[in-house]
Amino acid sequence: MGLSGSAWATLLVPTLLGILTMLLYGYWDRITGKEYYVDDEILAYDEDLMTTLREEGKL
């Protein structure tokens, strides 16, 4: 008793799309070449903020 082709597609397609999404999310900063800056109050994805913090010696 095996599964039909459409049953396999129903199982595998969402699984593969989920894995692809997780990999894309995990490597997004490397793909875009941008950095995250995180502290207690903000999650910034802003090059200007990163530049300002580097100039002030806080990073």
Secondary structure, DSSP 8 states (H G I E B T S, - for coil): ----HHHHHHHHHHHHHHHHHHHHHHTHHHHHT---EE-SS-EE--HHHHHHHHHHT--
